[in-house]
Amino acid sequence: MKRIVVFFMCCIVLSGCSSDLAINLFDASKSTDETAIRSIFEEEDSLESVDIVFYDHTVVAAVEVNPWKKYKKAKLEKKYQKKLEKMLPEHEVLVSADLKIRWELEKVLNHPGKATVEKLSKSLDRIQRLSKEET
């Protein structure tokens, strides 16, 4: 009986540890190819989630890196920055693995109906200023 309980507890713990990559995409202009952009981020196994906002020739992406890959955070930022710039040459691209950027993008993604043109541009400008800060 103890073996059965231990077996089921191990199964529950292991199933809770696995997670798929979550990609949240908000495109205000509805002009980008979402599947191509999703394919860029899905090929990497070191990411937990990605939040992307497209607005007026600006692309802001916040990536959450797996805990075991934290030492590669800057390398991954540069890698995805280059890939997105290559795919979207006419857009200004910002990729960040910083948590404060991710939190601000989640605010935009969680309230897309409330995002007017002015509010969206102000919040993206604020996010770009936050990305330049060094903490």
C-alpha positions as CSV (number, residue, x, y, z in Angstrom):
1,M,0.0,0.0,0.0
2,K,2.8,2.4,0.8
3,R,4.4,1.8,-2.5
4,I,1.3,2.7,-4.4
5,V,0.9,5.9,-2.4
6,V,4.6,6.8,-3.0
7,F,4.2,6.1,-6.7
8,F,1.1,8.3,-7.0
9,M,2.8,11.1,-5.1
10,C,5.8,11.0,-7.4
11,C,3.5,11.1,-10.4
12,I,1.7,14.2,-9.0
13,V,5.0,16.0,-8.2
14,L,6.5,15.2,-11.6
15,S,3.4,16.3,-13.5
16,G,3.3,19.6,-11.6
17,C,6.9,20.3,-12.6
18,S,6.4,20.2,-16.3
19,S,5.2,23.3,-18.1
20,D,4.7,24.3,-21.7
21,L,6.0,27.6,-23.2
22,A,3.3,30.3,-22.9
23,I,3.4,32.9,-25.6
24,N,1.1,35.9,-25.1
25,L,0.9,38.2,-28.2
26,F,-0.9,41.5,-28.5
27,D,-0.9,43.1,-32.0
28,A,-2.7,46.5,-32.1
29,S,-2.2,46.8,-35.8
30,K,-3.1,43.2,-36.7
31,S,-0.4,43.2,-39.5
32,T,2.2,40.7,-38.3
33,D,2.5,37.0,-38.9
34,E,1.9,35.5,-35.5
35,T,2.8,31.9,-36.4
36,A,6.3,32.9,-37.7
37,I,7.0,34.9,-34.5
38,R,5.7,32.0,-32.3
39,S,8.0,29.6,-34.1
40,I,11.0,31.7,-33.2
41,F,10.4,31.4,-29.5
42,E,9.0,27.8,-29.6
43,E,12.3,26.3,-30.8
44,E,14.1,27.2,-27.6
45,D,13.7,25.0,-24.5
46,S,15.2,27.5,-22.0
47,L,12.2,29.8,-22.0
48,E,9.2,29.6,-19.7
49,S,7.0,32.4,-21.2
50,V,7.1,35.2,-23.7
51,D,5.0,38.3,-23.8
52,I,5.0,40.3,-27.0
53,V,3.3,43.6,-27.9
54,F,3.3,45.1,-31.4
55,Y,2.3,48.7,-31.8
56,D,3.1,51.3,-34.5
57,H,6.4,49.9,-35.8
58,T,7.5,49.0,-32.3
59,V,7.9,45.4,-30.9
60,V,8.5,44.9,-27.2
61,A,9.1,41.3,-26.0
62,A,9.7,40.1,-22.5
63,V,11.0,36.6,-22.0
64,E,11.1,34.6,-18.9
65,V,14.1,32.3,-18.7
66,N,14.1,28.9,-17.0
67,P,15.8,29.0,-13.6
68,W,18.6,26.7,-14.8
69,K,19.4,29.0,-17.7
70,K,19.7,32.3,-15.9
71,Y,23.4,32.6,-16.6
72,K,22.5,32.7,-20.3
73,K,20.0,35.5,-20.0
74,A,22.0,38.2,-21.8
75,K,22.9,35.8,-24.6
76,L,19.3,34.8,-25.1
77,E,18.2,38.5,-25.2
78,K,20.7,39.2,-27.9
79,K,19.8,36.1,-29.8
80,Y,16.1,36.9,-29.9
81,Q,16.7,40.6,-30.6
82,K,18.7,39.6,-33.7
83,K,16.1,37.1,-34.9
84,L,13.2,39.6,-34.5
85,E,15.2,42.4,-36.1
86,K,15.9,40.1,-39.1
87,M,12.2,39.1,-39.3
88,L,10.9,42.6,-38.8
89,P,13.4,45.0,-40.3
90,E,11.0,48.0,-40.4
91,H,10.2,47.7,-36.7
92,E,12.0,49.0,-33.6
93,V,12.6,45.8,-31.5
94,L,13.2,45.5,-27.8
95,V,13.7,42.1,-26.1
96,S,14.3,41.9,-22.4
97,A,14.5,39.2,-19.8
98,D,14.0,41.7,-16.9
99,L,11.1,41.1,-14.6
100,K,9.9,44.7,-14.4
101,I,9.5,44.8,-18.2
102,R,7.6,41.6,-18.1
103,W,5.3,42.9,-15.4
104,E,4.6,46.1,-17.3
105,L,3.9,44.1,-20.5
106,E,1.5,41.8,-18.6
107,K,-0.5,44.9,-17.5
108,V,-0.9,45.8,-21.2
109,L,-1.8,42.3,-22.2
110,N,-4.3,41.8,-19.4
111,H,-6.2,44.9,-20.3
112,P,-6.2,45.1,-24.1
113,G,-9.7,46.5,-24.3
114,K,-8.8,49.4,-22.1
115,A,-5.7,50.2,-24.1
116,T,-6.4,53.3,-26.2
117,V,-3.8,54.6,-28.6
118,E,-2.5,57.2,-26.2
119,K,-2.3,54.8,-23.2
120,L,-0.6,52.1,-25.2
121,S,2.0,54.5,-26.6
122,K,2.7,55.9,-23.1
123,S,3.0,52.5,-21.5
124,L,5.4,51.3,-24.3
125,D,7.5,54.5,-23.9
126,R,7.6,53.8,-20.2
127,I,8.7,50.2,-20.7
128,Q,11.4,51.4,-23.1
129,R,12.7,53.8,-20.4
130,L,12.6,51.1,-17.8
131,S,14.7,48.8,-20.0
132,K,17.4,51.4,-20.1
133,E,17.6,51.6,-16.3
134,E,20.2,49.5,-14.7
135,T,19.3,48.0,-11.3
